Amino acid sequence: MIMDKRNQLRQLESEIESDKSLPLQESNLVFGEGNIDARVMFIGEAPGSTEDLQRRPFVGRGGQLLNKILTEIGWKREDVYITNIVKRRPPDNRDPLPEEIIVYQPYLTKQIEIINPKIIATLGRFAMNYFIPTAKISRDQGKIFRVGRRLMMPIYHPAAALRATNVMKDFKASFSKLIKAVAKADELLSKQ
């Protein structure tokens, strides 16, 4: 019998928790949360300090902005799935290292396969470059790309939007484009 998504996710979370070879063991596992049948999956780079404490993705200032924008476009946080590439917090809020991203990659791949979203919305350049290494966030944010059998839209990281007015403007505009992309996802994905 095929396991349902919830059980598959629990098993995957348990695998990550028990894999002591993964880096950043000094911090808590922040697996991901949301609608397991979401059409949109948001992927950031790594948890921050608030996320580490609460063991939930995007719950600090950046997460509060994400929640606010979701509400403004008529969605709820519970409508989408939210996670990060690296599942544990790097110390001193530093960027994840390439080797950390590589070792967490198989787990993220499985998580994406289980959720099976139509669109992956990457938050920030690290998540964007995970899927499209040659992309540039300032040039490519808000654009739709096809990655395998899914669509991908890079969006500025909420923390970057909090730091700069022009980034905030683009950040908000990307969510308007995301709504349109969701509405046309099946049509866009059916094209070769």
N, C-alpha and C positions, 0 to 999 in steps of 0.2 A: 504494500500500500504506500502511496506517495504521501510524504509528510506535508502538512499544511505549512504555509508561509510563517506563521507565528512560531511553530516548533522549529522550523529550519533556522529562523533568526535566533531563537534561544540557543540552539545547538552551536551556531556560529559564534555567538557571544561567549559561550562556555569554552569553545576552542581557543578564542583569543585570550580569555582570562587564564586558561591553564598553560598557554604557550609562554614559558618563562624565558625563552630565547629572544623574545621581542624586546626592543629597547624601551626606555622610559618607565621601567617597572616601579619606580619610586612614586609615580602618580597614578591616579585612579583611571580605570577603564571608562571611557565615554563612548558607548557603542553607537547610539543613534536612537531616534524615536520618531513617531508619527504614524501616518496612515500607511499600513503595509500594502495597500492597493493603490497608492498614490500615482497619479499621472506625472507629477513633478517631484524630483528628488533633488534637494539642495545639498551640495557637498562643499565643505570648507576645507581648510588646511589641517588644523589641529585644535584641540581644546585650549582655552585660556584658563586663568585661575578660578573664575566663578564656575566655569564648566567642570573643572576638576573637582571642586568642592561639592557641587550638586550632582555630578555624574550625568549631566545632561548637556547636549550640544546647543550652542547659541542661546545662552541664558543671561549673559552679561550685557553690557551696554550695546554691543553690536547686535545681540539677539533681541534686545528690546526694540531696536530700530527695525529689525527684520519683521518682528511681530506687528509693529505699527504699520509698516508698508503692506504686509499681507492683509491686514484689516482694511486698509484704504482701497485695495483692489477687490475687496469683497470675499477674500479667502480667510480661512482660519489656519492657525499653525497645525491643527489636527488634520487638515486636508492634505498636507504635504508630508514628505519624509525628510528628515534632516540628519546629516551625519558629517563626518570629517574623514579625510584620507588617513591621517595618523590618529589613532584612537586614544592616545595618552598625551598629556601636556608636556611639551618641551620646557626645560627649566628657564626661568627668567623671561618667559614669554618670547623666547627666540623663535626664529623660523625653523620649521622641520628640516632636518638634514636630508640630503638625497638618499643616503643609506636607510634612514628611518622610513622614508616614503616607500622605498623598494620592498622592505620586509613586511610592511602592512598592506602592500598592493594585492596579494592574493585574497586577503580578507575583504577588502573593499570590492573586489571583482565579484566575489560570492554574494556580498550584500546587495550589490546592484542587480545581479541575476535573480535573486530571490524577490526583491521589490518589483523589478521589471517595469521601471517607469518609461513613459514615452519620451520625457524630456529630463535631462540632467542640467540643473542650473548650478554652475560652479560659482563659488563666492571667493573671489580673489585670484591672484595670479598663480599661486602654487596649485590650486585645484584645477584651474584652466590648463596650465602646462602639463598636468598629469595626463590629460586627454589629448591636447594639441601642443606639443613641445615648442613649436615655432610661433605660437600665438603671442600677441602683446596685448596686455589688458587695456591700455589706453586706446588702442586701435580697434580691438575686437570685441570689447564689452558691448552687450546688447545685440550682437549678431547671432544668427542661427547657423550652426554647423551640424553636419551629419557625421556621427561617430558610430560606425558599425550599424546596428539596427535601431539606433536611438538618435534623437536630436540633442544637441548640447548648446546651451547659451551661457557664455561667460558674463558674469555680473561683478562689479566691484565688490570688494569685501565691505560689509557694513561698517567696520572700524575705520576704513579709509573714507567712507562717506561722512562719518562723524567728524573727521579732521579737515575736510575741505568742501566749501560750498559748491564749487563746480563739479566735484565728484558726486556730491549728494544729488545734484540735478540729474546727472547721467544715471546714477543708481536708481532713482525713482522712475526715470524714463524706461529703463530696462524692464521694470515690472509691467509696464503697459504693453511692451513688446512681448513679454512672456505670456500674458493673457491671450494675445492674438495667436502666438505660436501654439499654445495648448489647443485652441479652437481649431487650428489647421493641422495639428500633428499627424493625424491619420492620413490626410491628403499628402502632406510633405513626405511622410515615410513611405508612401506607396510609390512615389517616383523613384526611378533608379538613379 
